[in-house]
Amino acid sequence: MLSEYRSERSASAREATPYWPAGVLPILDWGCAMYAAVDCHSEPATVLLFEPNAIEDDGAAAWFVDGESLAEWLETWLAEKGWYREDAADDEDVTEPTPWEPAASRIAD
């Protein structure tokens, strides 16, 4: 995971539109260049979704909060109640990821 973090930070720094924030450790490769990642600078270890298709001219647009804490996110994942389930669109209780506000400042770090 640490080597993937370093690779993403390095690749991001070389891009015209940087996209990978400091202290955000990828923990799961969803495929299609999407990641679940943990904000190691947050006390509860907020879990983020990196969705690169959202990048146009702002790398921060690719970052979403997927779980307020790693514990909450793992519980949701293990209970198969997340947005990524095949039948999630039919479930009114599924919480969609929301934009991660600190993304721009953390990308600049």
C-alpha positions as a Markdown table, in Angstrom:
| # | Residue | x | y | z |
|---|---|---|---|---|
| 1 | Met | 0.0 | 0.0 | 0.0 |
| 2 | Leu | 2.8 | 2.4 | 0.8 |
| 3 | Ser | 4.5 | 1.9 | -2.5 |
| 4 | Glu | 1.2 | 2.5 | -4.3 |
| 5 | Tyr | 0.8 | 5.7 | -2.2 |
| 6 | Arg | 4.2 | 6.9 | -3.2 |
| 7 | Ser | 3.6 | 6.0 | -6.9 |
| 8 | Glu | 0.3 | 7.9 | -7.0 |
| 9 | Arg | 1.8 | 11.0 | -5.3 |
| 10 | Ser | 4.7 | 11.0 | -7.7 |
| 11 | Ala | 2.6 | 10.5 | -10.8 |
| 12 | Ser | 0.2 | 13.2 | -9.5 |
| 13 | Ala | 3.0 | 15.7 | -9.0 |
| 14 | Arg | 4.1 | 15.3 | -12.7 |
| 15 | Glu | 0.6 | 16.0 | -14.0 |
| 16 | Ala | -0.7 | 19.4 | -15.2 |
| 17 | Thr | -3.7 | 18.7 | -12.9 |
| 18 | Pro | -2.3 | 17.1 | -9.7 |
| 19 | Tyr | -4.8 | 14.7 | -8.1 |
| 20 | Trp | -3.4 | 12.7 | -5.1 |
| 21 | Pro | -3.5 | 14.3 | -1.6 |
| 22 | Ala | -0.8 | 14.0 | 1.0 |
| 23 | Gly | -1.5 | 11.4 | 3.6 |
| 24 | Val | -4.2 | 9.5 | 1.7 |
| 25 | Leu | -3.3 | 5.8 | 1.6 |
| 26 | Pro | -5.0 | 3.6 | -1.0 |
| 27 | Ile | -6.4 | 0.4 | 0.6 |
| 28 | Leu | -8.6 | -1.1 | -2.2 |
| 29 | Asp | -8.4 | -1.0 | -6.0 |
| 30 | Trp | -12.0 | -0.9 | -7.2 |
| 31 | Gly | -10.8 | -1.3 | -10.8 |
| 32 | Cys | -11.0 | 1.3 | -13.6 |
| 33 | Ala | -8.4 | 3.4 | -11.7 |
| 34 | Met | -10.8 | 3.9 | -8.8 |
| 35 | Tyr | -9.6 | 3.5 | -5.2 |
| 36 | Ala | -10.8 | 3.3 | -1.7 |
| 37 | Ala | -8.3 | 5.2 | 0.4 |
| 38 | Val | -7.8 | 6.2 | 4.0 |
| 39 | Asp | -7.1 | 9.7 | 5.1 |
| 40 | Cys | -4.3 | 9.0 | 7.5 |
| 41 | His | -4.4 | 12.7 | 8.8 |
| 42 | Ser | -7.9 | 12.2 | 10.2 |
| 43 | Glu | -8.5 | 10.8 | 13.7 |
| 44 | Pro | -11.3 | 8.4 | 12.6 |
| 45 | Ala | -9.4 | 7.4 | 9.5 |
| 46 | Thr | -12.0 | 8.7 | 7.0 |
| 47 | Val | -12.4 | 6.5 | 4.0 |
| 48 | Leu | -12.4 | 8.2 | 0.6 |
| 49 | Leu | -13.3 | 7.3 | -2.9 |
| 50 | Phe | -11.0 | 8.3 | -5.7 |
| 51 | Glu | -13.0 | 8.5 | -9.0 |
| 52 | Pro | -10.7 | 9.8 | -11.7 |
| 53 | Asn | -13.4 | 10.2 | -14.2 |
| 54 | Ala | -14.6 | 13.3 | -12.3 |
| 55 | Ile | -11.3 | 15.1 | -13.1 |
| 56 | Glu | -11.6 | 17.7 | -15.7 |
| 57 | Asp | -9.4 | 20.6 | -14.7 |
| 58 | Asp | -9.4 | 20.0 | -10.9 |
| 59 | Gly | -7.9 | 16.9 | -9.3 |
| 60 | Ala | -9.9 | 17.6 | -6.1 |
| 61 | Ala | -13.1 | 16.9 | -8.0 |
| 62 | Ala | -12.2 | 13.2 | -8.0 |
| 63 | Trp | -12.3 | 12.8 | -4.2 |
| 64 | Phe | -15.4 | 11.7 | -2.2 |
| 65 | Val | -16.1 | 10.7 | 1.4 |
| 66 | Asp | -17.2 | 7.1 | 1.4 |
| 67 | Gly | -17.1 | 6.5 | 5.1 |
| 68 | Glu | -16.7 | 8.8 | 8.1 |
| 69 | Ser | -14.3 | 6.2 | 9.7 |
| 70 | Leu | -12.5 | 3.1 | 8.6 |
| 71 | Ala | -14.5 | 1.1 | 11.1 |
| 72 | Glu | -17.8 | 2.4 | 9.7 |
| 73 | Trp | -16.7 | 1.7 | 6.1 |
| 74 | Leu | -15.6 | -1.8 | 7.0 |
| 75 | Glu | -18.9 | -2.6 | 8.7 |
| 76 | Thr | -20.8 | -1.3 | 5.6 |
| 77 | Trp | -18.6 | -3.3 | 3.2 |
| 78 | Leu | -18.8 | -6.5 | 5.2 |
| 79 | Ala | -22.5 | -6.2 | 5.6 |
| 80 | Glu | -22.7 | -5.7 | 1.8 |
| 81 | Lys | -24.7 | -2.4 | 2.2 |
| 82 | Gly | -22.5 | 0.0 | 0.2 |
| 83 | Trp | -23.2 | 2.0 | -2.9 |
| 84 | Tyr | -21.1 | -0.4 | -5.0 |
| 85 | Arg | -23.6 | -3.3 | -4.6 |
| 86 | Glu | -25.2 | -4.4 | -7.8 |
| 87 | Asp | -28.7 | -3.7 | -6.5 |
| 88 | Ala | -27.8 | -0.6 | -4.5 |
| 89 | Ala | -30.0 | 1.6 | -6.7 |
| 90 | Asp | -33.0 | -0.2 | -5.3 |
| 91 | Asp | -32.1 | 0.5 | -1.7 |
| 92 | Glu | -33.2 | 3.8 | -0.2 |
| 93 | Asp | -30.8 | 3.5 | 2.7 |
| 94 | Val | -27.6 | 3.4 | 0.7 |
| 95 | Thr | -25.4 | 6.4 | 1.3 |
| 96 | Glu | -23.8 | 7.9 | -1.8 |
| 97 | Pro | -20.3 | 9.3 | -1.5 |
| 98 | Thr | -20.1 | 13.1 | -1.0 |
| 99 | Pro | -17.4 | 15.5 | -2.2 |
| 100 | Trp | -14.4 | 15.6 | 0.1 |
| 101 | Glu | -13.9 | 19.3 | 1.0 |
| 102 | Pro | -10.2 | 19.2 | 2.1 |
| 103 | Ala | -9.1 | 17.6 | -1.2 |
| 104 | Ala | -7.7 | 20.8 | -2.9 |
| 105 | Ser | -5.6 | 21.9 | 0.1 |
| 106 | Arg | -4.2 | 18.4 | 0.7 |
| 107 | Ile | -3.3 | 17.9 | -3.0 |
| 108 | Ala | -1.3 | 21.2 | -2.7 |
| 109 | Asp | 0.7 | 19.9 | 0.3 |
